[in-house]
Amino acid sequence: MNDTSRPVWATAILLVASLSACEMPRFDGPQIQHPPPAFTLNPSTQQDRRMFPDREVLYHDAWVEASWGNFSGIYINGHPGALGPEDVDAARAAAIAMATGSLAEFGELETVEVDGRTAWGWAESWRLENGGLAYVVFRAAVPYDTITYAIDFLTGDPGLKIRPDSLRTIVASFAVGETTANLPLLAVLAAVSLILLHTLRARQRARAEATRTMTLITMPKDEGQGRDRNPALGGDSIAQAITRRLEERQRTAEPGG
């Protein structure tokens, strides 16, 4: 790569890097951004008991997966108001009371960072009579200014049950995704594009100017035809002089010559 092409490539690399820095949400709206493989959106799916069963539901969505009979569901319910840790802890206490007599274990209330804000939640595990693990659950409430999204993730999938922490990670991928125009980034991209265009045009002008000023040398015909003539040979060319001398020797060698 020559020196003149380096600014162009440097500008192009900067442009690509700027575009790659523009990260858009995978799903618009209040949504899990990284659902597990094979999960599909099915908003009509309802759960037996919501995290906040007595609160109005402003928004509902669900991801479900039921391969081999091991049902899994991620439920998203939006409730009015910004709920705090005391509300979430009260919901956990109510869930424990409802599970009395069952083989359920409840984790402590914990904080989770979701969509750049503090959320609160807890983990659950539900066992069979023989001690086997039937379901694992993780629930979290993510408060915004005027609405709180409650996310319940329960699964009987063997691959997820042996990695219960993965439920927390998937719930933490929740975000209110919205594809909007990033004006500062667009301004940077526009400036970089103009620089790249100006550089390319400058190189094209330089090549055109070099071609226009190039001097073409034309060799005259007479000069080309007489380039092997030798004044010492009477103006004949070398080839003509040799031919003429051979002819003279032949005449001399002939009888009576």
Phi, psi and chi 1 to 4 in degrees:
 res  aa     phi    psi   chi1   chi2   chi3   chi4
   1 MET       -  126.2 -174.8 -176.7  -60.0      -
   2 ASN   -81.5  170.4   56.1   40.1      -      -
   3 ASP   -65.3  -32.6  -67.7  -22.0      -      -
   4 THR   -71.2  -24.6   58.3      -      -      -
   5 SER   -86.3  -14.7   63.3      -      -      -
   6 ARG   -62.0  -44.0  -74.7  175.5 -176.5  168.1
   7 PRO   -59.8  -36.6  -22.7   33.8      -      -
   8 VAL   -65.7  -46.5  177.1      -      -      -
   9 TRP   -67.0  -37.1  -79.2  105.0      -      -
  10 ALA   -62.7  -41.4      -      -      -      -
  11 THR   -66.0  -41.2  -52.5      -      -      -
  12 ALA   -63.4  -42.0      -      -      -      -
  13 ILE   -62.4  -41.5  -68.4  170.9      -      -
  14 LEU   -62.3  -39.7  178.3   58.6      -      -
  15 LEU   -64.1  -45.4  178.2   59.3      -      -
  16 VAL   -63.2  -42.0  172.2      -      -      -
  17 ALA   -62.9  -37.9      -      -      -      -
  18 SER   -66.0  -41.2  -59.5      -      -      -
  19 LEU   -65.6  -40.0  -72.7  171.9      -      -
  20 SER   -69.0  -23.4   62.4      -      -      -
  21 ALA   -75.5  -12.8      -      -      -      -
  22 CYS   -85.0   91.3 -175.9      -      -      -
  23 GLU   -94.2  118.9 -175.5  176.0   -9.5      -
  24 MET   -99.3  152.5  -62.7  -62.0 -177.9      -
  25 PRO   -66.6  146.0   24.4  -34.2      -      -
  26 ARG   -71.8  -32.7  -65.6 -177.2   61.2 -171.4
  27 PHE  -133.2  126.9  -59.4   98.4      -      -
  28 ASP   -72.9  159.5  -73.7  -14.4      -      -
  29 GLY    80.3 -179.6      -      -      -      -
  30 PRO   -70.3  109.5   23.7  -30.3      -      -
  31 GLN  -158.2  151.8 -167.3   53.4  -97.4      -
  32 ILE   -68.0  125.2  -64.2  -67.5      -      -
  33 GLN   -87.3  -21.8  -61.5  -63.2  -49.9      -
  34 HIS  -134.3   69.6  -61.2  -71.0      -      -
  35 PRO   -68.2  155.6   26.9  -35.0      -      -
  36 PRO   -65.7  159.7  -16.8   29.3      -      -
  37 PRO   -59.3  147.3  -22.0   32.4      -      -
  38 ALA    77.8   -4.1      -      -      -      -
  39 PHE   -78.9  141.4  -84.6   60.9      -      -
  40 THR  -126.8  150.3   58.0      -      -      -
  41 LEU   -73.3  130.2  -86.7  172.2      -      -
  42 ASN  -148.4   80.7 -169.1  -17.4      -      -
  43 PRO   -61.7  -19.1  -20.2   32.1      -      -
  44 SER   -75.9  -12.8   62.8      -      -      -
  45 THR   -72.5  130.7  -55.7      -      -      -
  46 GLN  -116.4  154.9  -59.9  -68.3  -29.5      -
  47 GLN  -102.8  160.7   61.2 -160.8  113.4      -
  48 ASP   -66.7  -41.9  -66.3  -24.4      -      -
  49 ARG  -145.4  123.3 -173.1  177.6 -172.6  -82.7
  50 ARG   -79.3  162.9  -65.3 -177.5  -79.5  108.3
  51 MET   -61.8  -39.5 -171.4 -172.6  -51.9      -
  52 PHE  -121.5   78.9  -59.6  102.7      -      -
  53 PRO   -65.7  -21.5   23.0  -32.4      -      -
  54 ASP   -96.2    0.6  -60.1  -31.8      -      -
  55 ARG  -101.1  148.9  -67.2 -174.8  179.3  -88.8
  56 GLU   -63.3  142.8  178.9 -174.5    1.9      -
  57 VAL  -103.3  116.8  177.2      -      -      -
  58 LEU   -95.2  -21.4  -57.5  178.2      -      -
  59 TYR  -148.6  141.6  174.7   88.1      -      -
  60 HIS  -145.5  139.3  172.8   75.9      -      -
  61 ASP  -155.0  164.1 -148.5  -17.8      -      -
  62 ALA  -156.6  144.8      -      -      -      -
  63 TRP  -112.6  136.1  -69.0   86.1      -      -
  64 VAL  -135.4  156.6  -63.2      -      -      -
  65 GLU  -157.1  132.4 -161.8  -86.1  -26.7      -
  66 ALA  -141.3   45.7      -      -      -      -
  67 SER   -73.8  138.8   60.9      -      -      -
  68 TRP    57.0   25.3  -59.0  100.6      -      -
  69 GLY    78.9    2.0      -      -      -      -
  70 ASN   -95.1   90.8  -61.8  -56.9      -      -
  71 PHE   -69.4  141.6  177.9   79.4      -      -
  72 SER  -136.2  141.6  -62.2      -      -      -
  73 GLY  -146.6  140.0      -      -      -      -
  74 ILE  -118.5  116.1  -55.6  174.2      -      -
  75 TYR  -110.6  135.9  -55.8   96.1      -      -
  76 ILE  -122.2  121.1  -53.5  169.4      -      -
  77 ASN  -128.7  127.8  -65.3  -67.7      -      -
  78 GLY   -99.2  128.6      -      -      -      -
  79 HIS  -119.0  145.2  -54.7  -73.1      -      -
  80 PRO   -65.5  145.1   22.3  -31.9      -      -
  81 GLY    91.1  160.3      -      -      -      -
  82 ALA   -96.8  103.1      -      -      -      -
  83 LEU   -81.5  146.1  -56.0 -179.1      -      -
  84 GLY  -108.7 -175.4      -      -      -      -
  85 PRO   -62.7  -31.3   19.2  -30.9      -      -
  86 GLU   -66.9  -34.7   63.2  -77.1   -7.5      -
  87 ASP   -68.0  -40.8  -60.1  -62.0      -      -
  88 VAL   -68.3  -40.6 -177.9      -      -      -
  89 ASP   -65.2  -36.1 -162.7   30.3      -      -
  90 ALA   -66.2  -38.2      -      -      -      -
  91 ALA   -65.0  -37.8      -      -      -      -
  92 ARG   -65.0  -44.2  172.1  178.8  169.2  -84.9
  93 ALA   -61.8  -38.7      -      -      -      -
  94 ALA   -66.7  -37.8      -      -      -      -
  95 ALA   -66.1  -38.3      -      -      -      -
  96 ILE   -64.2  -41.6  -67.2  173.9      -      -
  97 ALA   -63.9  -39.0      -      -      -      -
  98 MET   -68.7  -26.4  -73.3  -70.8  -64.0      -
  99 ALA   -91.6    6.6      -      -      -      -
 100 THR   -57.6  130.5  -60.0      -      -      -
 101 GLY    92.1   -9.6      -      -      -      -
 102 SER   -96.3  169.9   64.1      -      -      -
 103 LEU   -93.4   62.1  -61.3  176.5      -      -
 104 ALA  -113.9  143.1      -      -      -      -
 105 GLU  -122.3  133.4  -59.9  173.0    0.4      -
 106 PHE  -115.0  131.8  -72.6   76.5      -      -
 107 GLY   -79.9  171.1      -      -      -      -
 108 GLU   -75.1  159.5  -62.9  -63.8  -33.9      -
 109 LEU   -64.8  134.1 -172.3   70.5      -      -
 110 GLU  -138.5  159.0   57.5 -178.4  -81.8      -
 111 THR   -96.2  145.6   59.2      -      -      -
 112 VAL  -137.6  136.0 -172.4      -      -      -
 113 GLU   -85.7  119.1 -176.1  175.8  -10.7      -
 114 VAL  -132.5  124.7 -178.9      -      -      -
 115 ASP    55.1   37.5 -161.3   15.7      -      -
 116 GLY    75.2   15.6      -      -      -      -
 117 ARG  -137.3  166.1   60.1 -169.6   63.9 -122.1
 118 THR   -86.0  125.5  -59.2      -      -      -
 119 ALA  -118.5  165.4      -      -      -      -
 120 TRP  -128.2  144.4  -62.5  -87.5      -      -
 121 GLY  -163.8 -175.0      -      -      -      -
 122 TRP  -154.9  161.6   71.9   86.4      -      -
 123 ALA  -107.0  153.0      -      -      -      -
 124 GLU  -136.0  154.4  -56.9  173.1   11.6      -
 125 SER  -138.2  133.6   58.9      -      -      -
 126 TRP  -117.2  125.8  -66.2   71.8      -      -
 127 ARG  -110.8  158.9  -62.7 -167.0  174.0  -85.7
 128 LEU   -85.6  171.6  -57.7  169.2      -      -
 129 GLU   -61.0  -32.6  -67.8  -68.7  -20.3      -
 130 ASN   -84.1    5.6   61.1    6.8      -      -
 131 GLY    91.6   -7.4      -      -      -      -
 132 GLY   -68.6  155.6      -      -      -      -
 133 LEU   -87.2  116.8 -169.8   59.0      -      -
 134 ALA   -87.8  -52.0      -      -      -      -
 135 TYR  -141.2  149.8  -74.4   93.6      -      -
 136 VAL  -121.1  148.5  -67.4      -      -      -
 137 VAL  -137.6  145.3 -175.4      -      -      -
 138 PHE  -136.8  130.9 -170.2   80.4      -      -
 139 ARG  -124.1  142.7  -50.6 -179.8 -166.5  -87.4
 140 ALA  -149.0  149.7      -      -      -      -
 141 ALA  -119.3  125.2      -      -      -      -
 142 VAL  -113.1  106.8 -171.1      -      -      -
 143 PRO   -84.3  136.8   30.0  -32.3      -      -
 144 TYR  -116.5 -171.0  -71.1   78.8      -      -
 145 ASP   -62.7  -45.0  -66.0  -21.7      -      -
 146 THR  -122.9    1.7   59.6      -      -      -
 147 ILE  -150.8  149.1 -171.0  171.2      -      -
 148 THR  -121.3  130.0  -63.4      -      -      -
 149 TYR  -100.0  120.8  -67.1   99.9      -      -
 150 ALA   -96.9  127.5      -      -      -      -
 151 ILE  -120.1  120.0  -52.2  165.6      -      -
 152 ASP  -114.7  120.2  -59.3   85.1      -      -
 153 PHE  -119.0  111.4 -174.2    0.7      -      -
 154 LEU  -122.5  142.9   63.2   94.9      -      -
 155 THR  -149.9  143.0 -179.8      -      -      -
 156 GLY  -110.5    8.7      -      -      -      -
 157 ASP   -68.6  126.5 -176.4  -86.7      -      -
 158 PRO   -57.3  -38.9  -23.7   33.4      -      -
 159 GLY   -66.1  -30.9      -      -      -      -
 160 LEU   -86.4  -31.1  -69.7  171.1      -      -
 161 LYS   -64.9  -33.1  -74.4 -168.4  -64.4 -175.4
 162 ILE   -79.6   -8.0   63.3  174.0      -      -
 163 ARG  -129.7   66.2  -63.1 -179.2  -66.9  110.5
 164 PRO   -61.0  -25.4   20.8  -31.9      -      -
 165 ASP   -66.2  -21.9  -74.2  -12.4      -      -
 166 SER   -66.3  -26.7   62.5      -      -      -
 167 LEU   -64.3  -41.8  -85.9   67.6      -      -
 168 ARG   -62.3  -42.1  179.7 -174.3  -66.2   99.9
 169 THR   -63.5  -42.0  -58.6      -      -      -
 170 ILE   -67.7  -42.4  -67.0  167.0      -      -
 171 VAL   -62.1  -37.8  168.6      -      -      -
 172 ALA   -68.4  -12.5      -      -      -      -
 173 SER   -80.8   -1.3   74.6      -      -      -
 174 PHE   -61.3  140.8  174.1   86.2      -      -
 175 ALA  -159.3  151.2      -      -      -      -
 176 VAL   -87.6   84.0 -179.5      -      -      -
 177 GLY   -78.9  136.7      -      -      -      -
 178 GLU  -147.1  121.4 -177.2  179.4    2.2      -
 179 THR   -80.8  108.3  -56.0      -      -      -
 180 THR  -126.8  164.1   57.6      -      -      -
 181 ALA   -79.5  121.5      -      -      -      -
 182 ASN   -89.0   94.2 -171.2  -31.2      -      -
 183 LEU   -60.3  -45.5  -64.6 -178.9      -      -
 184 PRO   -60.1  -40.8  -24.8   35.1      -      -
 185 LEU   -66.6  -40.4  179.5   59.0      -      -
 186 LEU   -62.1  -37.5  -70.2  177.1      -      -
 187 ALA   -64.4  -41.4      -      -      -      -
 188 VAL   -63.8  -44.6  171.2      -      -      -
 189 LEU   -63.1  -38.7  -66.3  178.9      -      -
 190 ALA   -64.2  -42.8      -      -      -      -
 191 ALA   -63.5  -44.3      -      -      -      -
 192 VAL   -63.3  -40.1  171.5      -      -      -
 193 SER   -62.5  -40.9  -59.7      -      -      -
 194 LEU   -65.1  -39.7  -71.2  174.6      -      -
 195 ILE   -63.4  -43.7  -66.0  172.5      -      -
 196 LEU   -62.5  -44.1  177.6   59.9      -      -
 197 LEU   -63.8  -43.2 -178.1   60.6      -      -
 198 HIS   -62.4  -41.4  173.8   75.5      -      -
 199 THR   -64.5  -44.0  -55.7      -      -      -
 200 LEU   -63.4  -42.3  -67.8  174.0      -      -
 201 ARG   -66.4  -37.7  -74.1 -178.4  173.6  176.7
 202 ALA   -62.6  -40.1      -      -      -      -
 203 ARG   -66.9  -39.6  -68.7 -177.5   61.0 -166.9
 204 GLN   -64.2  -41.5  -69.4  173.5   -9.6      -
 205 ARG   -64.1  -39.2  -74.3 -164.4  -61.2  -91.6
 206 ALA   -65.0  -41.8      -      -      -      -
 207 ARG   -65.5  -40.7  -74.4 -164.0  -64.4  -93.6
 208 ALA   -64.3  -40.3      -      -      -      -
 209 GLU   -65.9  -40.3 -178.2   66.5   18.4      -
 210 ALA   -64.4  -38.0      -      -      -      -
 211 THR   -68.5  -39.2  -57.9      -      -      -
 212 ARG   -66.5  -36.7 -172.1 -179.7   65.4   83.5
 213 THR   -90.0    1.0   57.3      -      -      -
 214 MET   -70.1  130.3 -175.6 -179.8  -62.5      -
 215 THR   -90.7  122.1  -58.1      -      -      -
 216 LEU   -92.9  128.1  -61.9  178.3      -      -
 217 ILE   -99.2  121.4  -59.0  175.5      -      -
 218 THR  -109.8  128.0  -57.1      -      -      -
 219 MET   -90.1  122.7 -178.7  177.7  -67.3      -
 220 PRO   -60.8  153.0  -18.9   30.7      -      -
 221 LYS   -64.0  -45.5  -80.7 -172.9  175.9 -178.0
 222 ASP   -59.2  -38.6  -66.6  -18.1      -      -
 223 GLU   -67.6  -36.3 -178.7 -179.8  -13.4      -
 224 GLY   -70.3  -37.2      -      -      -      -
 225 GLN   -74.3  -27.6  -67.1  174.3   -9.9      -
 226 GLY  -104.1   16.5      -      -      -      -
 227 ARG   -70.2  -16.3   63.1 -174.8  173.6 -149.0
 228 ASP  -109.0   15.1   57.7  -10.7      -      -
 229 ARG   -78.0  146.1  -64.6 -176.4 -177.9  -83.5
 230 ASN  -126.2  118.3 -169.6  -27.6      -      -
 231 PRO   -57.1  -31.4  -23.7   33.5      -      -
 232 ALA   -67.9  -15.4      -      -      -      -
 233 LEU  -102.3   22.2  -59.8  176.2      -      -
 234 GLY    75.3   24.8      -      -      -      -
 235 GLY    87.4   -8.2      -      -      -      -
 236 ASP   -75.5  159.2  -68.2  -23.1      -      -
 237 SER   -77.2  166.1   66.9      -      -      -
 238 ILE   -60.0  -42.8  -64.0  175.4      -      -
 239 ALA   -64.8  -40.4      -      -      -      -
 240 GLN   -66.0  -38.7  -70.0  173.3  -23.1      -
 241 ALA   -64.7  -41.7      -      -      -      -
 242 ILE   -65.4  -43.4  -67.3  174.1      -      -
 243 THR   -61.8  -44.3  -58.7      -      -      -
 244 ARG   -62.7  -40.6 -179.4  165.1   51.1   79.1
 245 ARG   -69.2  -37.2  -70.8 -175.5  179.7 -178.6
 246 LEU   -62.7  -40.0  -72.8  174.3      -      -
 247 GLU   -64.7  -38.6  -69.6  175.1  -11.0      -
 248 GLU   -65.2  -41.2  -69.9  175.9   -6.4      -
 249 ARG   -65.7  -37.1  -73.0 -179.0 -178.9  179.6
 250 GLN   -66.1  -40.8 -173.6  176.0    2.8      -
 251 ARG   -64.7  -38.3  -75.0 -163.3  -60.2  -89.3
 252 THR   -65.8  -37.4  -55.1      -      -      -
 253 ALA   -77.0  -15.4      -      -      -      -
 254 GLU   -73.1  145.4  -69.5  178.5   -9.0      -
 255 PRO   -58.9  133.6  -21.9   30.9      -      -
 256 GLY    78.1    8.4      -      -      -      -
 257 GLY   -82.6      -      -      -      -      -
